[in-house]
């Protein structure tokens, strides 16, 4: 079993270090870790945020454990050299089109939510975000209009096969949960979303046991704070999924709790190849202070164990240790506590 480890920038190395402590405590046999540079660190060392050797390490692995990318010192670089291009490049080059972002309220954290505790306590949903299309990968640029004004532009588009494959992922996920799927779009305004809605509705015919409904993205955002317990699985495009999952993180208390898996179609000897990362970003303002919450990185490790290594028992152990830590009152600064990054890692390792 080979895992490519890419800590990246900002708090990435700190939270990944704690995830690796948890992995070490599991004592899995025949496990090989390969560390690779990515993001701003890679640019400074190799002149590119996604060096060829890093991409090669990912392709040779059964899974990638990823920290975060983003460095203010690189903000002035041409766009293709900025740290964030590393994660986009990995998704594109590795065919990682399906992003799974589970969102659930941990017992004892209801008071940390921005919502009333009785509403927050009902949250248990999965956001399935398409990762390889939309404005993130469409043509883009800046130009000067005839009247001298500058204009920036980004192309949003989806081909029907791209929508169909993510829809199948979402329907299959719903089959294993409560059999409810909500597709989120903006079909009343965008042609891209109109096609999205039509194709998702077509795919629904293959899953008669799953109840499908559609919501415009503005309504979905409102419903996430009004009644998040109504959702089971949400499927949406790249841009809307990025925004809604960050919103959902605050419904459960902190962005430091949300893990993610980016999956494609490649199979390994143990499961499905994927890239696993916390959704919180590099947070350079708190890097090096031992205050970052590593739980999202640890929960991302649990998803890696489940989906790419086929180790369901170990995945449940990790998730159970995180849940027990939170139920016991272990809190980082993002949740109003005083436990640092290392202390939070200690708590999880002690409860494995």
Beta strands, then each sheet from edge to edge (+ up, - down):
strand 1: 2-8
strand 2: 32-35
strand 3: 63-68
strand 4: 98-104
strand 5: 124-130
strand 6: 140-144
strand 7: 150-154
strand 8: 180-185
strand 9: 211-216
strand 10: 233-236
strand 11: 259-267
strand 12: 272-278
sheet 1: 2+ 1+ 3+ 12+ 11- 4+ 5- 10- 8- 9-
sheet 2: 6+ 7-
end
